[in-house]
Amino acid sequence: MAKVLYITAHPHDHQNSYSLSIGKEFIDAYREANPNDEVLHLDLYRMNIPQIDADVFSGWGKLSSGTDFNQLNTEEKEKVSRLGELVDQFVEADKYVFVNPMWNFSFPPVMKAYIDSICVAGKTFKYVPDKGPVGLLGDKKAVHIQAAGNFYAQGGPFADFEIGHRHLTMIMKFLGVPSFEGIFIEGVAATPDQAPAIKEKSIQQARELARKF
């Protein structure tokens, strides 16, 4: 039985979001094809994801110098502990489905905060002398579902502006994830008359990929 993290970064629900509606279609199809797998929904807008701030750096610094965890102050304990929970949960999963809208050419800031929480030396990557960082998640796979009003990831006129999927691509590569695919719902604002057809095409793509995921 595989464990799937369904990671969404949108303040609305699937009825008011192209990315979440396609994400729901993907997960529904996945569950139909894999009824024994566990799917855990991480709604990033409704989760406690600590920013990597002064408290976190202070807590990490104390721990690396040999200070006992119980000697950290309250803020350090809470934030460091929560970040540890998030990365451990990520490592324990087998598959990841990232879902977000494109905002200002990238993903919402809560997705960046989550990415920061899972990039942890010794857990998701390690440093190797004379080689540099090496990812530790070589047995995982991931999918990214992203909606945008114009045409970006599919070679459109603004392709060079797209940095959300490219960022996640580099993160997955950095962490050693060997399989990373994308589903892009694009042009729904630029060509509103085509929005229903764009959505339907994306639904079919999501269902097909989910059955093989």
VOGU-3710 file (C-alpha; in Angstrom, 3 decimals, decimal comma):
1> makvlyitah> 0,000/0,000/0,000  1,381/3,399/-1,030  0,975/6,675/0,841  0,136/9,763/-1,230  0,401/13,371/-0,072  -2,130/15,562/-1,889  -0,590/18,996/-1,327  -2,776/21,969/-2,255  -2,016/25,683/-2,093  -5,184/27,619/-2,830
11> phdhqnsysl> -7,404/29,659/-0,482  -10,622/28,545/-2,247  -12,262/25,149/-2,762  -12,437/23,008/-5,890  -15,686/24,650/-6,999  -13,934/28,010/-7,345  -10,512/26,944/-8,586  -9,344/25,417/-11,850  -6,268/23,897/-10,232  -8,205/22,337/-7,346
21> sigkefiday> -10,978/21,049/-9,600  -8,426/19,244/-11,771  -6,600/18,089/-8,650  -9,840/16,570/-7,351  -10,362/14,745/-10,641  -6,815/13,385/-10,398  -7,237/12,156/-6,834  -10,678/10,665/-7,489  -9,296/8,718/-10,463  -6,251/7,676/-8,452
31> reanpndevl> -8,410/6,343/-5,625  -10,519/4,384/-8,096  -7,388/2,773/-9,554  -5,671/2,290/-6,181  -8,400/1,698/-3,560  -5,968/0,352/-0,975  -3,598/3,309/-1,060  -3,716/6,039/1,582  -4,270/9,599/0,380  -3,622/12,402/2,861
41> hldlyrmnip> -4,742/15,914/1,925  -2,417/18,699/3,062  -4,321/21,967/2,662  -1,415/24,341/3,121  -3,620/27,370/3,742  -5,111/25,626/6,762  -1,915/24,175/8,195  0,694/25,384/10,621  3,821/25,825/8,494  6,447/27,834/10,387
51> qidadvfsgw> 8,498/30,346/8,455  12,217/29,794/8,718  12,848/32,798/10,950  15,131/33,885/13,782  13,534/31,437/16,228  14,132/28,522/13,875  17,738/29,464/13,160  18,352/29,977/16,868  16,829/26,613/17,755  18,735/24,781/15,035
61> gklssgtdfn> 21,938/26,461/16,105  21,497/25,451/19,727  20,709/21,858/18,804  23,725/21,601/16,489  25,968/22,801/19,331  24,707/20,062/21,653  21,947/21,840/23,535  19,154/19,530/24,661  15,800/20,107/22,929  14,098/20,730/26,272
71> qlnteekekv> 16,408/23,684/26,873  15,094/25,593/23,851  12,633/28,396/24,524  8,927/27,935/23,789  8,969/29,517/20,330  12,048/27,551/19,280  10,568/24,271/20,491  7,238/24,781/18,753  8,665/25,849/15,400  11,567/23,400/15,211
81> srlgelvdqf> 9,320/20,534/16,294  6,647/21,388/13,725  9,180/21,640/10,898  10,483/18,227/11,921  6,974/16,784/11,740  6,461/18,148/8,227  9,683/16,775/6,770  9,189/13,393/8,460  5,694/13,175/6,996  7,084/14,000/3,554
91> veadkyvfvn> 9,807/11,355/3,774  7,350/8,689/4,925  5,122/9,204/1,857  5,663/7,456/-1,470  4,022/9,870/-3,905  3,329/13,600/-4,018  0,675/15,609/-5,854  1,302/19,368/-5,761  -1,607/21,613/-6,777  -1,597/25,397/-7,087
101> pmwnfsfppv> -2,630/28,405/-9,173  -0,013/30,581/-10,820  0,321/33,888/-8,978  2,754/36,442/-10,348  4,428/33,738/-12,479  4,949/31,371/-9,528  3,005/29,541/-6,802  1,426/31,095/-3,666  3,909/31,886/-0,858  2,536/29,142/1,380
111> mkayidsicv> 3,899/26,594/-1,108  7,370/28,123/-0,787  7,100/27,875/3,004  6,196/24,202/2,674  9,091/23,550/0,270  11,451/25,159/2,767  10,141/22,811/5,457  10,929/19,662/3,458  14,416/20,555/2,211  16,371/19,291/5,202
121> agktfkyvpd> 19,944/18,006/5,128  20,166/14,452/6,438  16,501/13,730/5,725  15,668/14,626/2,127  19,209/15,281/0,874  22,771/14,974/2,101  26,124/16,596/1,378  28,774/14,346/-0,157  32,444/15,442/-0,131  33,731/16,440/-3,574
131> kgpvgllgdk> 30,235/15,995/-5,020  27,901/18,359/-3,206  24,239/17,760/-2,316  22,669/14,414/-3,185  18,933/13,748/-2,979  17,681/10,946/-0,742  14,207/10,426/-2,245  15,114/8,174/-5,150  12,134/5,869/-4,609  9,434/8,581/-4,851
141> kavhiqaagn> 7,367/10,103/-7,652  5,496/13,382/-8,021  2,989/15,300/-10,120  2,420/19,044/-10,318  -0,984/20,484/-11,294  -0,947/24,221/-12,044  -3,570/26,584/-13,449  -2,803/29,895/-15,153  -4,810/32,538/-16,961  -2,394/32,780/-19,881
151> fyaqggpfad> -0,111/30,343/-21,712  3,197/29,628/-19,998  4,382/26,071/-19,396  3,239/24,728/-22,744  5,545/26,868/-24,836  3,275/29,888/-25,085  4,410/33,485/-25,641  5,111/33,938/-21,919  6,893/30,634/-21,301  10,040/32,351/-20,056
161> feighrhltm> 8,035/34,010/-17,274  6,905/30,717/-15,714  8,913/29,897/-12,585  6,516/27,877/-10,405  6,781/24,546/-12,208  10,439/25,158/-12,963  11,092/25,789/-9,275  9,354/22,564/-8,254  11,204/20,694/-10,996  14,535/21,786/-9,540
171> imkflgvpsf> 13,418/20,960/-5,980  12,358/17,444/-6,980  15,648/16,974/-8,808  17,535/18,326/-5,779  15,739/15,840/-3,501  16,399/12,964/-5,887  12,797/12,331/-6,986  13,233/10,553/-10,339  9,707/10,952/-11,731  8,055/14,375/-11,912
181> egifiegvaa> 5,272/15,226/-14,357  3,070/18,251/-14,896  -0,533/18,991/-15,788  -1,117/22,590/-16,870  -4,527/24,252/-17,110  -3,625/27,330/-19,128  -5,288/30,148/-21,050  -8,592/30,209/-19,185  -8,413/34,009/-18,797  -6,685/34,810/-22,090
191> tpdqapaike> -9,261/32,777/-24,044  -12,367/32,642/-21,812  -14,520/31,235/-24,597  -12,226/28,202/-24,610  -12,138/27,784/-20,825  -14,651/24,875/-20,700  -12,729/22,987/-23,393  -9,400/23,709/-21,683  -10,779/22,384/-18,411  -12,242/19,255/-19,997
201> ksiqqarela> -8,958/18,472/-21,759  -7,124/18,861/-18,446  -9,615/16,572/-16,702  -8,975/13,835/-19,241  -5,220/14,310/-18,911  -5,457/14,173/-15,109  -7,551/11,019/-15,102  -5,223/9,285/-17,536  -2,082/10,199/-15,599  -3,707/9,283/-12,266
211> rkf> -4,401/5,742/-13,403  -0,698/5,258/-14,147  0,678/7,195/-11,180
//
